[in-house]
Amino acid sequence: MGELTIQIDTREKAKAIKKIIKHFDEQGIKWISTKCYVGDYVSLENSRLTVDRKQNLTEVYGNVINDHVRFKAELVRAKELGIQIVILVEHGGNINCLEDVREWDNPRRFLYKKNTKKLLIAKGLVEKHDIFDCEELYNICKVNHIKVFKPPVKSEQLYTAMLTMSERYGAIWNFCNKDETGKRIVEILGERK
């Protein structure tokens, strides 16, 4: 693999990347902390490849769905500059590839369902034992002129948005457990020269 020096974006929080830096140090990999133009980790030997670390699918959801314009702009910037962006999601568990995102239980949907149902119970519009999905609860609110936000998208919709970003902008989605992140960053940045 040769000598590898990794640039770490200054916006990466020290506490969040402690294990990553420890792995770099244990492997004798040099690293510096400066602002990255795209992504969070770049090999100084190959600036046309970057790793953008996401702590879990909840963060990906926030970027892809809620902060879509900013996130898309970063992918467009990378593509225009000929930079390959690998998005490394530290989700772990049963999420090992992009296809697995379809089966993800979005905790935002659980909270939406819980809080919206609680509101509707208090207003006497539904009973505690009634079973509804998020969209049904939203429609009950809408019909009764109760202002609530639209429900969070389903995992299938998140998967589709992520797939579209791969197809349009060349983003590569990788998944790992948190304890493997340092190793995966080294593998990704060291393998494509």
Secondary structure as a PSIPRED ss2 file (coil, helix, strand):
# PSIPRED VFORMAT (PSIPRED V4.0)

   1 M C   1.000  0.000  0.000
   2 G C   1.000  0.000  0.000
   3 E C   1.000  0.000  0.000
   4 L C   1.000  0.000  0.000
   5 T E   0.000  0.000  1.000
   6 I E   0.000  0.000  1.000
   7 Q E   0.000  0.000  1.000
   8 I E   0.000  0.000  1.000
   9 D C   1.000  0.000  0.000
  10 T C   1.000  0.000  0.000
  11 R C   1.000  0.000  0.000
  12 E C   1.000  0.000  0.000
  13 K C   1.000  0.000  0.000
  14 A C   1.000  0.000  0.000
  15 K C   1.000  0.000  0.000
  16 A C   1.000  0.000  0.000
  17 I C   1.000  0.000  0.000
  18 K H   0.000  1.000  0.000
  19 K H   0.000  1.000  0.000
  20 I H   0.000  1.000  0.000
  21 I H   0.000  1.000  0.000
  22 K H   0.000  1.000  0.000
  23 H H   0.000  1.000  0.000
  24 F H   0.000  1.000  0.000
  25 D H   0.000  1.000  0.000
  26 E H   0.000  1.000  0.000
  27 Q C   1.000  0.000  0.000
  28 G C   1.000  0.000  0.000
  29 I C   1.000  0.000  0.000
  30 K E   0.000  0.000  1.000
  31 W E   0.000  0.000  1.000
  32 I E   0.000  0.000  1.000
  33 S E   0.000  0.000  1.000
  34 T C   1.000  0.000  0.000
  35 K C   1.000  0.000  0.000
  36 C C   1.000  0.000  0.000
  37 Y C   1.000  0.000  0.000
  38 V C   1.000  0.000  0.000
  39 G C   1.000  0.000  0.000
  40 D C   1.000  0.000  0.000
  41 Y E   0.000  0.000  1.000
  42 V E   0.000  0.000  1.000
  43 S E   0.000  0.000  1.000
  44 L C   1.000  0.000  0.000
  45 E C   1.000  0.000  0.000
  46 N E   0.000  0.000  1.000
  47 S E   0.000  0.000  1.000
  48 R E   0.000  0.000  1.000
  49 L E   0.000  0.000  1.000
  50 T E   0.000  0.000  1.000
  51 V E   0.000  0.000  1.000
  52 D E   0.000  0.000  1.000
  53 R E   0.000  0.000  1.000
  54 K E   0.000  0.000  1.000
  55 Q C   1.000  0.000  0.000
  56 N C   1.000  0.000  0.000
  57 L H   0.000  1.000  0.000
  58 T H   0.000  1.000  0.000
  59 E H   0.000  1.000  0.000
  60 V H   0.000  1.000  0.000
  61 Y H   0.000  1.000  0.000
  62 G H   0.000  1.000  0.000
  63 N H   0.000  1.000  0.000
  64 V H   0.000  1.000  0.000
  65 I H   0.000  1.000  0.000
  66 N H   0.000  1.000  0.000
  67 D C   1.000  0.000  0.000
  68 H H   0.000  1.000  0.000
  69 V H   0.000  1.000  0.000
  70 R H   0.000  1.000  0.000
  71 F H   0.000  1.000  0.000
  72 K H   0.000  1.000  0.000
  73 A H   0.000  1.000  0.000
  74 E H   0.000  1.000  0.000
  75 L H   0.000  1.000  0.000
  76 V H   0.000  1.000  0.000
  77 R H   0.000  1.000  0.000
  78 A H   0.000  1.000  0.000
  79 K H   0.000  1.000  0.000
  80 E H   0.000  1.000  0.000
  81 L C   1.000  0.000  0.000
  82 G C   1.000  0.000  0.000
  83 I C   1.000  0.000  0.000
  84 Q E   0.000  0.000  1.000
  85 I E   0.000  0.000  1.000
  86 V E   0.000  0.000  1.000
  87 I E   0.000  0.000  1.000
  88 L E   0.000  0.000  1.000
  89 V E   0.000  0.000  1.000
  90 E C   1.000  0.000  0.000
  91 H C   1.000  0.000  0.000
  92 G C   1.000  0.000  0.000
  93 G C   1.000  0.000  0.000
  94 N C   1.000  0.000  0.000
  95 I C   1.000  0.000  0.000
  96 N C   1.000  0.000  0.000
  97 C C   1.000  0.000  0.000
  98 L H   0.000  1.000  0.000
  99 E H   0.000  1.000  0.000
 100 D H   0.000  1.000  0.000
 101 V H   0.000  1.000  0.000
 102 R H   0.000  1.000  0.000
 103 E H   0.000  1.000  0.000
 104 W C   1.000  0.000  0.000
 105 D C   1.000  0.000  0.000
 106 N C   1.000  0.000  0.000
 107 P H   0.000  1.000  0.000
 108 R H   0.000  1.000  0.000
 109 R H   0.000  1.000  0.000
 110 F H   0.000  1.000  0.000
 111 L H   0.000  1.000  0.000
 112 Y H   0.000  1.000  0.000
 113 K H   0.000  1.000  0.000
 114 K H   0.000  1.000  0.000
 115 N H   0.000  1.000  0.000
 116 T H   0.000  1.000  0.000
 117 K H   0.000  1.000  0.000
 118 K H   0.000  1.000  0.000
 119 L H   0.000  1.000  0.000
 120 L H   0.000  1.000  0.000
 121 I H   0.000  1.000  0.000
 122 A H   0.000  1.000  0.000
 123 K C   1.000  0.000  0.000
 124 G C   1.000  0.000  0.000
 125 L C   1.000  0.000  0.000
 126 V C   1.000  0.000  0.000
 127 E C   1.000  0.000  0.000
 128 K C   1.000  0.000  0.000
 129 H C   1.000  0.000  0.000
 130 D C   1.000  0.000  0.000
 131 I C   1.000  0.000  0.000
 132 F C   1.000  0.000  0.000
 133 D C   1.000  0.000  0.000
 134 C H   0.000  1.000  0.000
 135 E H   0.000  1.000  0.000
 136 E H   0.000  1.000  0.000
 137 L H   0.000  1.000  0.000
 138 Y H   0.000  1.000  0.000
 139 N H   0.000  1.000  0.000
 140 I H   0.000  1.000  0.000
 141 C H   0.000  1.000  0.000
 142 K H   0.000  1.000  0.000
 143 V H   0.000  1.000  0.000
 144 N C   1.000  0.000  0.000
 145 H C   1.000  0.000  0.000
 146 I C   1.000  0.000  0.000
 147 K C   1.000  0.000  0.000
 148 V C   1.000  0.000  0.000
 149 F C   1.000  0.000  0.000
 150 K C   1.000  0.000  0.000
 151 P C   1.000  0.000  0.000
 152 P C   1.000  0.000  0.000
 153 V C   1.000  0.000  0.000
 154 K C   1.000  0.000  0.000
 155 S H   0.000  1.000  0.000
 156 E H   0.000  1.000  0.000
 157 Q H   0.000  1.000  0.000
 158 L H   0.000  1.000  0.000
 159 Y H   0.000  1.000  0.000
 160 T H   0.000  1.000  0.000
 161 A H   0.000  1.000  0.000
 162 M H   0.000  1.000  0.000
 163 L H   0.000  1.000  0.000
 164 T H   0.000  1.000  0.000
 165 M H   0.000  1.000  0.000
 166 S H   0.000  1.000  0.000
 167 E H   0.000  1.000  0.000
 168 R H   0.000  1.000  0.000
 169 Y H   0.000  1.000  0.000
 170 G C   1.000  0.000  0.000
 171 A C   1.000  0.000  0.000
 172 I E   0.000  0.000  1.000
 173 W E   0.000  0.000  1.000
 174 N E   0.000  0.000  1.000
 175 F E   0.000  0.000  1.000
 176 C C   1.000  0.000  0.000
 177 N C   1.000  0.000  0.000
 178 K H   0.000  1.000  0.000
 179 D H   0.000  1.000  0.000
 180 E H   0.000  1.000  0.000
 181 T H   0.000  1.000  0.000
 182 G H   0.000  1.000  0.000
 183 K H   0.000  1.000  0.000
 184 R H   0.000  1.000  0.000
 185 I H   0.000  1.000  0.000
 186 V H   0.000  1.000  0.000
 187 E H   0.000  1.000  0.000
 188 I H   0.000  1.000  0.000
 189 L H   0.000  1.000  0.000
 190 G H   0.000  1.000  0.000
 191 E H   0.000  1.000  0.000
 192 R C   1.000  0.000  0.000
 193 K C   1.000  0.000  0.000
